Amino acid sequence: LLDKTLEEAAHSRPHDVQLPISPNIYYLLAGNLSLFYSTLLEVEHFRTIHHIFVAVLCIFVLKQIIVDSIEEGRFVLDFEIFIAGFRQLPTALFACLCMFLYTLFVPYQALQIWSGCLKMTRFPNLLTVTLVVVLLLCHAAVLGFFPIYIVVYSNLGIGSRKIVLYEQIRFLMKSYSFLRESMPPLLHATDQISPPELSTYLYFLFCPTLIYRKSYPSFKNLFSLPKVGRTNVFLYLSHSVISILFVVFYFFMDCWQNIFAEILRFADRSFYKDWWNSTAFSTFFRSWNVIVHDWLYYYIYQDFLWLIGERARAGAMLIVFLLSAISHEYILTFSFGFFYPVFFVIYTYLLDYKMHEEQRKGPVWNTIIWICLPLGLGIFLSLYCQEWFAHVHCPLKEKTFWELVTPRSWYCHP
């Protein structure tokens, strides 16, 4: 059934659609994705699979309503976990707003001052070093100490903490990319060149990419949906909301990025590739989050090779993995409020595996990847849940360094 479905979908897809190709990034337009999805729905077998998933979801909802009616006598809407997870959300949003305003104005003004005084001063190197040091101190205060202080001392929920920490990392990467791409042309220019406009930088802060460019491919028109009658609005909204809740991963990795891409008419929709077809972990890490991978590749991997030499590819790969592992561990540590380097250990194992892995192809290796992914995720969730409840039931009597870094689930037996 699946083979026949894929064969019919492949034959029915229009082949006259030309996609623009960039030397660095392959731009996949959302209109072509929508056209391909609509074409798939015209295949009877694919449409049946879609209906099966909708039917299973309806059965789950009906089962929950029946169980609540029998046990509680009513339909229970329990949002306590969400309320606790997003505790002090206004404080988190205020912190994000402060970091956004700082990222918008301070790096831009520093670039303006540097470009305006670079050709006039007698000591350009001294000016550059001074501005870099001042900007680093400001970054350390506003994008370093400030979000950590908010996370630690404001009694935020786990979800609110993650919002602050993810935005902190995003603003750091965005501001670095902006300065990294804007300073070399101004430094090596023989004639007077004006720095980028503020509107260009503002657009970059919102668009779903971490690589700064003065211009991006864009759509002339926004994606339009057919008009829906008033009687069908509730049914359509209910269907879409339930589908989004059912595919949370799809919402965060695809829908959330496409929201800003549609609003800003941003044409590059290659947020991820077909990571589900990966036959090696190296391919998986390059495919599942293209936005972050591009930033690490251009600004860490390539710059490291430029500084050290082409022979240091293993060292560059090690730096990229360590930076990624430390960033993930930093977010998890301050989100949950305890240090438990499970993610770091998994990353270390995957780095050792990747350093010795050869190019593997075939369905067997893809099956192995799909065995390792749920097993690793299950171990990760299990260990972090045990550590979380160990901190709840076994509070510290005295806070020493070794007590803070030692996993409490190893000796807590309430």
C-alpha positions as CSV (number, residue, x, y, z in Angstrom):
1,L,0.0,0.0,0.0
2,L,2.8,2.5,1.0
3,D,4.9,1.6,-2.1
4,K,1.9,2.2,-4.4
5,T,1.1,5.4,-2.6
6,L,4.6,6.8,-3.0
7,E,4.8,5.7,-6.7
8,E,1.5,7.4,-7.5
9,A,2.6,10.5,-5.6
10,A,5.9,10.6,-7.5
11,H,4.2,10.3,-10.9
12,S,1.5,12.8,-10.1
13,R,3.9,15.5,-8.9
14,P,4.4,18.3,-11.4
15,H,7.9,18.3,-12.9
16,D,7.9,21.8,-14.5
17,V,8.3,23.7,-11.2
18,Q,11.7,25.3,-11.1
19,L,13.2,26.0,-7.7
20,P,15.8,28.8,-7.4
21,I,19.2,27.5,-6.1
22,S,21.7,29.5,-4.2
23,P,25.4,28.5,-3.9
24,N,25.1,28.1,-0.1
25,I,21.4,27.5,0.6
26,Y,18.7,25.7,-1.4
27,Y,15.6,27.8,-1.2
28,L,12.4,25.7,-1.1
29,L,9.3,27.8,-1.6
30,A,6.3,27.2,0.5
31,G,4.0,27.4,-2.5
32,N,5.7,24.3,-4.0
33,L,5.3,22.5,-0.7
34,S,1.6,23.3,-0.5
35,L,1.2,22.2,-4.1
36,F,3.0,18.9,-3.4
37,Y,0.9,18.3,-0.3
38,S,-2.4,19.0,-2.2
39,T,-1.2,16.6,-4.9
40,L,-0.6,13.9,-2.3
41,L,-4.1,14.3,-1.0
42,E,-5.4,13.6,-4.4
43,V,-4.0,10.0,-4.2
44,E,-6.7,7.8,-2.7
45,H,-4.3,5.7,-0.6
46,F,-2.6,8.7,1.0
47,R,-5.9,10.3,1.7
48,T,-7.0,7.0,3.4
49,I,-3.9,7.1,5.7
50,H,-4.7,10.7,6.6
51,H,-8.3,9.7,7.5
52,I,-6.9,6.8,9.7
53,F,-4.9,9.3,11.7
54,V,-7.9,11.5,12.2
55,A,-10.0,8.6,13.2
56,V,-7.4,7.4,15.8
57,L,-7.3,10.9,17.2
58,C,-11.1,11.0,17.5
59,I,-11.1,7.7,19.3
60,F,-8.5,9.0,21.8
61,V,-10.6,12.1,22.5
62,L,-13.8,10.0,22.9
63,K,-12.1,7.6,25.2
64,Q,-10.9,10.5,27.5
65,I,-14.4,12.0,27.6
66,I,-15.9,8.6,28.5
67,V,-13.3,7.9,31.2
68,D,-13.7,11.4,32.8
69,S,-17.5,11.0,32.7
70,I,-17.4,7.7,34.5
71,E,-14.8,8.5,37.1
72,E,-15.4,12.2,37.7
73,G,-18.9,12.7,36.5
74,R,-17.8,15.5,34.2
75,F,-15.3,16.3,31.5
76,V,-12.0,17.3,33.2
77,L,-9.9,20.1,31.7
78,D,-6.7,19.8,33.8
79,F,-4.3,22.6,32.9
80,E,-2.4,22.6,36.1
81,I,0.8,21.3,34.4
82,F,0.7,24.1,31.8
83,I,-0.1,26.8,34.4
84,A,2.8,25.5,36.6
85,G,5.1,25.2,33.6
86,F,4.5,28.8,32.4
87,R,4.5,30.4,35.9
88,Q,5.5,34.1,35.9
89,L,5.1,34.2,32.1
90,P,4.8,38.1,32.0
91,T,8.2,38.3,33.8
92,A,9.7,36.1,31.2
93,L,8.2,38.1,28.3
94,F,9.5,41.3,29.9
95,A,13.0,39.9,30.1
96,C,12.7,38.8,26.4
97,L,11.6,42.3,25.5
98,C,14.6,43.9,27.3
99,M,17.0,41.5,25.5
100,F,15.3,42.3,22.2
101,L,15.6,46.0,22.5
102,Y,19.2,45.7,23.6
103,T,20.0,43.4,20.6
104,L,18.3,45.8,18.2
105,F,19.9,49.1,19.2
106,V,23.2,48.5,21.0
107,P,25.1,46.3,18.4
108,Y,23.7,48.5,15.6
109,Q,24.8,51.7,17.2
110,A,28.2,50.3,17.9
111,L,28.5,49.4,14.2
112,Q,27.4,52.9,13.3
113,I,30.0,54.5,15.6
114,W,32.8,52.2,14.4
115,S,32.1,52.7,10.7
116,G,31.8,56.5,11.1
117,C,35.1,56.9,13.0
118,L,37.1,54.2,11.3
119,K,38.4,56.3,8.4
120,M,38.9,59.4,10.4
121,T,40.8,58.2,13.5
122,R,44.6,57.8,13.6
123,F,44.4,54.6,15.6
124,P,41.7,52.4,13.9
125,N,43.0,49.3,15.7
126,L,42.6,50.9,19.1
127,L,39.1,52.1,18.2
128,T,38.1,48.6,17.1
129,V,39.5,46.9,20.3
130,T,37.9,49.5,22.5
131,L,34.4,49.1,20.9
132,V,34.7,45.3,20.9
133,V,35.6,45.2,24.6
134,V,32.8,47.6,25.5
135,L,30.3,45.6,23.4
136,L,31.5,42.3,25.0
137,L,31.0,43.8,28.5
138,C,27.5,44.9,27.5
139,H,26.7,41.5,26.1
140,A,27.9,39.8,29.2
141,A,25.7,42.1,31.3
142,V,22.5,42.1,29.3
143,L,22.6,38.8,27.3
144,G,24.6,36.9,29.9
145,F,24.0,37.9,33.6
146,F,20.5,39.4,33.2
147,P,18.7,36.4,31.8
148,I,20.4,34.1,34.3
149,Y,19.4,36.4,37.2
150,I,15.8,36.4,35.9
151,V,15.7,32.6,35.6
152,V,17.3,31.9,39.0
153,Y,15.6,34.6,41.2
154,S,12.2,35.2,39.6
155,N,10.5,31.8,40.4
156,L,9.7,31.1,36.8
157,G,8.2,27.8,35.6
158,I,10.1,25.4,33.4
159,G,8.4,26.6,30.2
160,S,9.0,30.3,31.1
161,R,12.7,29.6,31.8
162,K,13.1,27.9,28.5
163,I,11.6,30.9,26.7
164,V,14.1,33.2,28.3
165,L,17.1,30.9,27.7
166,Y,16.2,30.1,24.1
167,E,15.7,33.8,23.4
168,Q,19.1,34.6,25.0
169,I,20.9,32.1,22.8
170,R,19.0,33.3,19.7
171,F,19.9,36.9,20.3
172,L,23.5,36.1,20.9
173,M,23.7,34.2,17.7
174,K,21.8,36.8,15.7
175,S,23.9,39.7,17.0
176,Y,27.2,37.8,16.3
177,S,26.1,37.0,12.8
178,F,25.1,40.6,12.1
179,L,28.5,42.0,13.3
180,R,30.4,39.2,11.7
181,E,28.9,39.8,8.3
182,S,28.8,43.6,8.4
183,M,32.2,44.5,9.7
184,P,34.5,42.9,7.0
185,P,33.0,44.9,4.1
186,L,33.3,48.1,6.0
187,L,36.9,47.3,7.1
188,H,38.2,46.5,3.6
189,A,36.3,49.1,1.7
190,T,38.4,51.6,-0.2
191,D,35.4,54.0,-0.7
192,Q,32.9,55.2,1.8
193,I,30.3,52.5,2.4
194,S,27.3,53.1,4.6
195,P,26.5,50.4,7.2
196,P,23.3,48.3,6.9
197,E,20.0,50.1,7.6
198,L,18.2,49.5,10.8
199,S,15.1,48.1,9.0
200,T,17.3,45.4,7.4
201,Y,18.7,44.4,10.8
202,L,15.2,44.5,12.3
203,Y,13.9,42.2,9.6
204,F,16.8,39.8,10.3
205,L,15.9,39.6,14.0
206,F,12.5,38.3,13.2
207,C,13.0,36.2,10.1
208,P,13.7,32.4,10.7
209,T,17.4,32.3,9.9
210,L,20.6,32.9,11.8
211,I,22.8,33.9,8.8
212,Y,22.6,37.7,8.2
213,R,22.3,39.0,4.7
214,K,21.4,42.4,3.4
215,S,18.6,40.9,1.4
216,Y,16.7,37.6,1.2
217,P,14.5,36.0,-1.5
218,S,10.9,37.0,-0.8
219,F,7.4,36.3,-2.0
220,K,5.4,39.1,-3.7
221,N,2.2,37.9,-2.1
222,L,1.3,36.3,1.1
223,F,0.0,32.8,1.2
224,S,-3.8,32.9,0.9
225,L,-6.4,30.5,2.1
226,P,-9.8,29.9,0.6
227,K,-12.7,31.7,2.3
228,V,-14.6,29.7,4.9
229,G,-18.2,30.2,5.8
230,R,-19.2,31.1,9.3
231,T,-20.9,27.8,10.0
232,N,-17.6,25.9,9.2
233,V,-15.2,28.2,11.1
234,F,-15.5,26.3,14.4
235,L,-15.0,22.9,12.8
236,Y,-12.0,24.0,10.8
237,L,-10.4,25.7,13.8
238,S,-11.1,22.7,16.0
239,H,-9.5,20.4,13.4
240,S,-6.4,22.5,13.0
241,V,-5.9,23.0,16.7
242,I,-6.2,19.3,17.5
243,S,-3.8,18.5,14.7
244,I,-1.3,21.0,16.0
245,L,-1.5,19.6,19.5
246,F,-1.1,16.1,18.0
247,V,2.1,17.0,16.1
248,V,3.9,19.2,18.6
249,F,7.2,18.6,16.9
250,Y,5.8,19.7,13.6
251,F,4.5,22.8,15.2
252,F,7.8,23.9,16.7
253,M,10.1,22.9,13.9
254,D,7.9,23.9,10.9
255,C,4.8,25.9,11.8
256,W,6.5,28.3,14.2
257,Q,9.2,29.1,11.6
258,N,6.7,29.4,8.8
259,I,4.6,31.9,10.8
260,F,7.4,34.5,10.7
261,A,8.4,33.5,7.2
262,E,4.9,34.1,5.9
263,I,4.5,37.4,7.8
264,L,7.9,38.6,6.5
265,R,7.6,37.0,3.1
266,F,10.8,35.1,3.7
267,A,11.4,32.7,0.9
268,D,13.9,30.3,2.4
269,R,11.8,27.5,3.9
270,S,14.6,24.9,4.3
271,F,14.2,24.8,8.1
272,Y,15.0,21.1,8.1
273,K,15.7,18.3,5.6
274,D,14.6,14.7,5.5
275,W,16.3,13.7,8.8
276,W,13.9,10.8,9.1
277,N,15.8,9.1,6.2
278,S,19.2,9.5,7.8
279,T,21.5,6.5,7.8
280,A,24.2,8.1,10.0
281,F,24.1,10.5,12.9
282,S,26.3,12.9,11.0
283,T,23.5,13.2,8.4
284,F,20.9,13.5,11.2
285,F,22.6,16.4,12.9
286,R,23.0,18.2,9.6
287,S,19.4,17.7,8.6
288,W,17.1,18.0,11.7
289,N,17.8,21.8,12.4
290,V,19.2,23.5,9.3
291,I,19.0,27.0,10.9
292,V,21.3,26.2,13.8
293,H,23.5,23.9,11.6
294,D,24.2,26.8,9.1
295,W,25.2,29.1,11.9
296,L,27.6,26.6,13.5
297,Y,29.0,25.7,10.1
298,Y,29.7,29.2,8.9
299,Y,30.8,30.9,12.1
300,I,32.4,28.2,14.1
301,Y,33.5,25.4,11.8
302,Q,34.7,27.4,8.8
303,D,36.2,30.2,10.9
304,F,38.1,27.7,13.0
305,L,39.5,26.1,9.8
306,W,40.4,29.6,8.5
307,L,42.3,30.4,11.7
308,I,44.0,27.0,12.2
309,G,44.1,25.4,8.8
310,E,42.3,22.8,6.7
311,R,44.1,19.9,8.4
312,A,42.3,20.7,11.7
313,R,38.9,19.4,10.6
314,A,38.7,17.0,13.5
315,G,39.4,19.8,15.9
316,A,36.8,22.0,14.3
317,M,34.2,19.2,14.5
318,L,35.1,18.8,18.2
319,I,34.6,22.6,18.9
320,V,31.2,22.5,17.2
321,F,30.0,19.5,19.1
322,L,31.3,20.9,22.5
323,L,29.7,24.3,21.9
324,S,26.4,22.7,20.9
325,A,26.5,20.3,23.9
326,I,27.4,23.1,26.4
327,S,24.6,25.3,25.0
328,H,22.0,22.5,25.4
329,E,23.3,21.6,28.9
330,Y,23.2,25.3,29.9
331,I,19.5,25.6,28.9
332,L,18.5,22.4,30.6
333,T,20.5,23.2,33.8
334,F,18.9,26.6,34.3
335,S,15.5,25.5,33.1
336,F,15.1,22.5,35.6
337,G,17.2,24.1,38.3
338,F,19.7,21.3,38.7
339,F,22.9,20.0,37.0
340,Y,22.5,16.6,35.5
341,P,24.7,16.3,32.4
342,V,22.8,13.4,30.6
343,F,22.6,15.4,27.4
344,F,26.4,16.2,27.5
345,V,27.2,12.5,28.0
346,I,25.0,11.5,25.1
347,Y,26.6,14.2,22.9
348,T,30.1,12.9,23.9
349,Y,29.1,9.3,22.9
350,L,27.6,10.6,19.6
351,L,30.8,12.6,18.9
352,D,33.0,9.5,19.4
353,Y,30.6,7.5,17.2
354,K,30.6,10.2,14.5
355,M,34.4,10.5,14.5
356,H,34.7,6.8,13.6
357,E,31.6,6.4,11.5
358,E,31.9,5.8,7.8
359,Q,29.4,6.8,5.1
360,R,26.6,4.2,5.6
361,K,23.7,3.7,3.3
362,G,20.8,1.3,3.3
363,P,17.6,0.7,5.2
364,V,19.4,-1.3,7.9
365,W,21.3,1.8,9.1
366,N,18.2,3.9,9.0
367,T,16.4,1.3,11.1
368,I,19.3,1.5,13.6
369,I,19.0,5.3,13.8
370,W,15.2,4.9,14.5
371,I,16.1,2.4,17.2
372,C,18.6,4.7,18.9
373,L,16.5,7.9,18.7
374,P,13.5,6.6,20.8
375,L,15.9,4.7,23.2
376,G,18.0,7.8,23.7
377,L,15.0,10.0,24.2
378,G,13.5,7.5,26.7
379,I,16.7,7.4,28.7
380,F,16.9,11.2,28.7
381,L,13.3,11.7,29.9
382,S,13.5,8.9,32.5
383,L,16.7,10.2,34.1
384,Y,15.6,13.8,34.1
385,C,12.2,12.9,35.6
386,Q,13.9,10.8,38.4
387,E,16.2,13.7,39.1
388,W,13.3,16.2,39.2
389,F,11.3,14.2,41.7
390,A,14.5,13.5,43.8
391,H,14.9,17.2,44.2
392,V,11.3,17.6,45.2
393,H,11.4,14.8,47.9
394,C,15.0,15.1,49.1
395,P,15.9,18.8,49.5
396,L,19.5,19.7,50.4
397,K,20.4,20.3,54.1
398,E,23.5,22.3,53.2
399,K,24.5,23.6,49.8
400,T,28.0,22.6,49.0
401,F,29.6,22.4,45.6
402,W,29.7,18.6,45.4
403,E,26.1,18.4,46.7
404,L,25.0,20.7,43.9
405,V,26.7,18.9,41.1
406,T,26.0,15.3,42.3
407,P,22.8,13.8,40.9
408,R,20.4,13.5,43.8
409,S,18.5,10.6,42.3
410,W,21.6,8.4,42.9
411,Y,21.1,8.4,46.7
412,C,17.6,9.8,47.3
413,H,15.2,7.0,48.5
414,P,12.2,8.7,50.1
